[in-house]
Amino acid sequence: MLSNHAKQRLQQRAIHPLLVDLLYRYGREQRQSGSTILFFDKRSRKHVRKALEDVIKRFDKLSDVYLIEANDSSTTVTVGHRLRRFKNK
């Protein structure tokens, strides 16, 4: 379930909704401050490529996305492009 804010950010940041689905299916989860961040790390990118190798040709260019999900409601709060690495805690 996407919040209105997340839907707006998808549109503003030109992130295809398919990438949100892929994040939920293959993305790495990291809990942080009452929310969960899902993002593509090296391992999850490999799984996506293997599963969709014939379908996704430009995946590496598009896979710098992340989403933040509220832990209490599983609502996606926002999405964006990763410009730097997430710190492991």
C-alpha positions in Angstrom: 0.0 0.0 0.0 1.5 3.3 -1.1 0.9 6.6 0.8 -0.2 9.6 -1.2 3.2 11.0 -0.6 5.0 7.9 -1.9 2.7 8.0 -5.1 3.6 11.6 -5.6 7.4 10.9 -5.2 7.2 8.0 -7.7 5.8 10.4 -10.3 8.2 13.3 -9.4 11.3 11.1 -9.4 10.3 9.1 -12.5 10.5 5.8 -10.6 8.5 3.1 -12.4 6.0 1.2 -10.1 7.6 -2.1 -11.2 10.7 -1.1 -9.3 8.6 -0.8 -6.1 7.3 -4.3 -6.7 10.9 -5.6 -7.3 12.0 -3.9 -4.1 9.3 -5.7 -2.1 10.1 -9.0 -3.7 13.9 -8.9 -3.9 15.1 -5.9 -2.0 17.2 -6.0 1.2 15.5 -4.8 4.3 17.1 -2.5 6.9 15.2 -1.3 9.9 15.7 2.3 11.0 14.0 4.6 13.4 10.5 3.0 13.4 10.5 2.2 9.6 12.0 -0.3 7.2 14.1 0.7 4.2 14.1 -1.7 1.2 16.9 -1.2 -1.3 18.8 -3.2 -3.9 22.2 -4.4 -2.7 24.6 -6.5 -4.8 22.9 -9.8 -3.8 19.4 -8.6 -4.5 20.4 -7.1 -7.9 21.8 -10.5 -8.8 18.5 -12.2 -7.9 16.5 -9.7 -9.9 18.8 -10.1 -12.9 18.5 -13.9 -12.8 14.8 -13.8 -12.5 14.2 -11.2 -15.2 17.3 -11.4 -17.3 15.3 -11.3 -20.6 12.9 -8.6 -19.5 15.0 -6.0 -17.8 17.8 -4.6 -20.0 18.4 -1.3 -18.3 18.2 -2.5 -14.7 21.6 -1.3 -13.5 20.7 2.3 -14.5 17.4 2.1 -12.7 18.3 0.1 -9.6 19.5 3.1 -7.4 16.1 3.4 -5.9 15.0 2.9 -2.3 11.7 3.0 -0.3 11.0 3.7 3.3 8.2 1.7 4.9 6.5 2.4 8.3 7.0 -0.6 10.6 3.6 -0.2 12.3 1.4 -0.2 9.2 3.5 -1.6 6.3 2.7 1.7 4.4 5.3 2.9 2.0 6.1 6.4 3.3 8.4 7.6 0.4 10.6 6.4 -2.4 13.7 8.0 -4.0 17.0 7.5 -5.8 20.0 6.5 -3.7 22.8 9.0 -4.2 25.0 7.4 -1.5 25.3 4.1 0.4 23.1 3.4 3.5 25.1 3.0 6.7 24.7 -0.4 8.4 23.6 -0.2 12.0 
